[in-house]
Amino acid sequence: MDPSMGMGLVALMGAAATVAGCSEDLESDIGSQSNPNSQVQLAAQVGYPHRVFNKAISGEPPSNAMYCAVGAGVAMMLMSESTIAASPLLAIAVGAFVSALLNGVFSTTSYLGRSASQTRFNQYVYLDVLRNHVFGIMGHAYITAFCIVGLSYIMWAVLPVTHPFPFPVIALIWGLAVGAIGSSTGDVHYCAEREFQDFKFGAGVNASDSGDITRFAEAGLRSSMDNAWFCSKFGGPVTGVAFGLVVFLDNWRSTAFEGWTAVVVGLVIVSLLIIYNRRLELYARKTYGPYPEYAGEIEA
């Protein structure tokens, strides 16, 4: 394969990963699956019934791994000569659609089950919340699955580098990765700023305040759509950039270099990122921290 073609494919994978990371983070925000969105499940128990969608069925990494692996498995089956030998693009699109349907089933049963189990705490099942949120969740899940399955197929069948894992396993690994980045990078950038707006910025959220969520939006009662609107401004895009860089840099080093040279280049990239993150952390602490006006409250 022409080296320029290989670099073009790596760039395409990075772009797809960027879109996947953004849509995955927003999907978890609409469904209130990630932490601190998972704190929503405690709200009714501490006296805060709400209209926020809650599908904290599991962590984002294992759930996204399952959705992406299922999508890749369906695509691989459709592309097989023993079935219909579908084109890769059609097979990936159908596989992503099956993943979105599976996500919708899990989201529906999770919301109904959690809300129904909390009726003793005056938490109701709102059918309009279910109807308004599930299709948004499925839409974002489709985009995530399509991009992850697509870039996994490129790694498996198109790139010149021979991959030791089968197609669905590659998708499972990247599903784990995008879910982990959504649970870490994405959550950092909304956390108390959105779900716990009643607390002062920078003060953190104590464990004793779990479930004490902000239930009112700019106009009327809050739903998870308000969280997605807020997170789409920064949390979602920065999650996409983080995941896109992971996919691009990892595949760039293995495509541009071979053998131990690729390993050394990877170690150099990781080392540089660690040094940069440390310097950035020190700069932020010296410039903006440590919120001395709230120190007494934090210690108390």
C-alpha positions in Angstrom: 0.0 0.0 0.0 1.2 3.5 -0.8 2.4 5.2 2.4 0.3 8.3 1.7 -2.8 6.0 1.4 -1.9 4.5 4.8 -1.6 7.9 6.4 -4.9 9.0 4.8 -6.6 5.9 6.4 -5.1 6.7 9.8 -6.4 10.3 9.5 -9.8 9.0 8.6 -9.8 6.7 11.6 -8.8 9.6 13.8 -11.7 11.7 12.5 -14.2 8.8 13.0 -12.9 8.4 16.6 -13.3 12.1 17.3 -17.0 11.9 16.2 -17.4 8.6 18.2 -16.0 10.1 21.4 -18.2 13.2 21.2 -21.4 11.2 20.4 -20.6 8.6 23.2 -20.2 11.3 25.8 -23.5 13.0 24.8 -25.3 9.7 24.7 -24.3 9.0 28.3 -25.3 12.5 29.3 -28.8 12.1 27.8 -29.2 8.7 29.5 -27.5 9.7 32.8 -25.3 6.7 32.7 -21.9 8.1 33.6 -20.8 9.4 37.0 -21.9 11.9 38.3 -25.0 11.3 36.2 -25.3 8.0 38.0 -25.9 10.0 41.2 -29.4 10.6 39.8 -30.4 7.1 41.0 -29.9 8.3 44.6 -31.8 11.6 44.2 -35.3 10.2 45.0 -34.0 8.3 48.0 -32.8 11.5 49.6 -35.9 13.5 48.9 -35.3 14.8 45.4 -37.7 13.1 42.9 -36.9 14.3 39.4 -37.5 14.1 35.6 -34.0 13.1 34.7 -33.6 10.0 32.6 -31.5 7.3 34.4 -30.0 4.3 32.7 -27.0 3.6 34.9 -27.1 -0.1 33.9 -23.4 -0.4 34.0 -20.2 1.6 33.5 -19.7 3.1 30.0 -16.7 0.9 29.1 -18.5 -2.5 29.3 -21.7 -1.3 27.8 -20.1 0.4 24.9 -17.8 -2.6 24.4 -20.9 -4.8 24.1 -22.7 -2.5 21.7 -19.6 -2.1 19.4 -18.8 -5.9 19.5 -22.4 -6.7 18.6 -22.3 -4.2 15.7 -19.0 -5.6 14.4 -20.3 -9.2 14.8 -23.4 -8.4 12.7 -21.3 -6.6 10.1 -18.9 -9.5 9.9 -21.7 -12.0 9.4 -23.3 -9.9 6.7 -20.0 -9.6 4.8 -19.4 -13.3 5.0 -19.6 -15.2 1.7 -21.8 -17.8 3.3 -24.6 -15.2 3.9 -25.2 -12.3 1.6 -21.6 -11.0 1.0 -22.8 -7.4 1.7 -20.5 -4.5 1.0 -18.5 -3.3 4.1 -20.3 0.1 4.2 -23.8 -1.5 4.2 -22.8 -4.2 6.7 -21.3 -1.6 9.1 -24.5 0.5 8.8 -26.7 -2.4 9.6 -24.5 -3.5 12.4 -24.6 -0.1 14.0 -28.4 0.0 13.7 -28.6 -3.3 15.6 -26.3 -1.8 18.3 -28.6 1.2 18.6 -31.6 -1.1 18.9 -29.9 -3.0 21.7 -29.0 0.2 23.4 -32.6 1.3 23.2 -33.8 -1.9 24.8 -31.4 -1.6 27.7 -32.2 2.1 28.1 -35.9 1.5 28.2 -35.9 -1.4 30.6 -33.3 0.4 32.9 -35.4 3.6 33.1 -38.7 1.8 33.8 -37.1 -0.6 36.3 -35.3 2.1 38.2 -38.2 4.5 38.3 -40.7 1.8 39.3 -38.5 0.5 42.1 -38.4 4.0 43.6 -42.1 4.7 43.8 -41.9 4.6 47.6 -39.8 7.7 47.3 -42.4 9.5 45.2 -40.4 8.9 42.0 -42.8 8.4 39.0 -42.4 6.9 35.6 -42.7 9.7 33.1 -43.7 8.3 29.7 -42.9 11.6 28.0 -39.4 11.5 29.4 -39.0 8.0 28.1 -40.4 8.9 24.7 -38.3 12.1 24.3 -35.0 10.6 25.5 -34.8 7.1 24.1 -34.6 8.1 20.4 -31.9 10.7 21.2 -30.0 8.1 23.1 -30.3 5.6 20.2 -29.3 8.2 17.6 -26.1 9.0 19.4 -25.4 5.3 20.0 -25.8 4.7 16.3 -23.2 7.3 15.5 -20.8 5.9 18.1 -21.2 2.3 16.9 -21.0 3.2 13.2 -17.7 5.1 13.8 -16.2 2.5 16.1 -17.1 -0.4 13.9 -15.9 1.5 10.8 -12.5 2.3 12.2 -12.2 -1.3 13.5 -12.9 -2.6 10.0 -10.1 -0.4 8.6 -7.7 -1.8 11.2 -8.7 -5.3 10.5 -9.0 -5.4 6.7 -7.5 -2.4 5.1 -4.4 -1.2 6.9 -1.1 -2.9 5.9 -0.3 -3.7 9.5 -1.5 -7.3 10.3 -3.7 -7.3 13.3 -3.8 -10.4 15.7 -7.4 -9.9 16.8 -10.6 -10.6 14.8 -12.9 -7.9 13.8 -15.4 -8.0 16.7 -12.7 -8.1 19.3 -11.1 -5.0 17.9 -14.4 -3.2 18.1 -14.8 -4.5 21.7 -11.5 -3.1 22.6 -12.2 0.3 21.1 -15.6 0.3 22.7 -14.0 -0.2 26.1 -11.6 2.7 25.3 -14.2 5.2 24.2 -16.4 4.4 27.2 -13.4 4.8 29.5 -12.5 8.2 28.0 -16.2 9.3 28.2 -16.3 8.3 31.9 -13.1 10.3 32.6 -12.5 13.1 30.2 -16.2 13.9 29.6 -17.3 13.8 33.2 -14.5 16.1 34.4 -15.9 18.9 32.2 -19.4 19.1 33.5 -19.6 17.2 36.9 -20.7 19.7 39.6 -21.0 22.5 37.1 -24.2 21.1 35.8 -25.7 18.3 37.9 -24.7 20.0 41.2 -25.2 23.7 40.4 -26.5 24.5 43.9 -22.9 24.0 45.2 -20.2 26.6 44.9 -17.9 26.1 41.9 -14.6 24.6 43.0 -15.8 23.3 46.3 -16.3 19.8 45.1 -19.1 17.5 46.0 -19.0 15.6 49.3 -20.2 12.0 49.5 -22.9 13.2 51.9 -24.3 15.3 49.1 -24.8 12.5 46.7 -28.2 12.6 45.1 -28.7 16.3 46.0 -29.0 17.2 42.3 -30.2 20.5 40.7 -33.7 19.7 39.4 -34.5 23.0 37.7 -33.2 24.1 34.3 -33.2 27.5 32.6 -36.9 27.2 31.9 -38.9 24.7 33.9 -38.0 21.3 35.3 -34.7 19.8 34.2 -34.4 16.7 32.0 -31.3 15.0 30.7 -31.7 16.9 27.4 -30.6 20.0 29.3 -27.4 18.1 30.3 -26.7 17.1 26.7 -27.2 20.7 25.6 -24.7 21.9 28.2 -22.2 19.2 27.5 -22.3 19.6 23.8 -20.5 22.9 24.2 -17.3 21.5 25.6 -17.5 18.1 27.4 -18.6 16.2 24.3 -16.1 17.8 21.9 -13.1 17.5 24.3 -14.0 13.8 24.8 -14.0 13.3 21.0 -10.6 15.1 20.7 -9.1 12.9 23.4 -10.3 9.7 21.9 -9.4 10.8 18.4 -5.8 11.6 19.4 -5.5 8.1 21.0 -6.7 6.4 17.9 -4.7 8.6 15.5 -1.4 8.6 17.4 -1.5 4.9 18.1 -2.2 3.9 14.5 0.2 6.6 13.2 3.2 5.1 15.0 2.4 1.5 14.0 1.8 2.6 10.3 4.8 4.9 9.9 7.2 2.7 11.8 7.8 -1.0 12.2 8.8 -3.4 15.0 10.6 -2.0 18.0 10.9 1.4 16.4 7.1 1.7 16.7 7.3 0.7 20.3 9.9 3.3 21.1 8.0 6.0 19.3 4.9 5.1 21.3 6.9 5.3 24.6 8.2 8.7 23.5 4.7 10.0 22.8 3.4 8.8 26.1 6.3 10.3 28.0 5.9 13.7 26.3 2.1 13.7 27.1 2.9 12.9 30.8 5.4 15.8 31.0 2.9 18.2 29.3 0.0 17.2 31.5 2.2 17.7 34.6 3.3 21.1 33.5 -0.3 22.1 32.6 -1.5 20.9 36.1 1.1 22.9 37.9 0.3 26.0 35.8 -3.4 25.6 36.5 -2.8 25.2 40.3 -0.6 28.2 40.5 -2.9 30.4 38.4 -6.4 29.4 39.5 -6.1 27.3 42.7 -6.5 26.4 45.5 -9.8 28.3 46.1 -8.8 29.7 49.5 -12.3 31.2 50.1 -13.8 27.7 50.3 -11.0 26.1 52.2 -12.8 26.3 55.5 -16.0 24.8 54.1 -14.0 21.9 52.5 -12.2 21.2 55.7 -15.4 21.2 57.7 
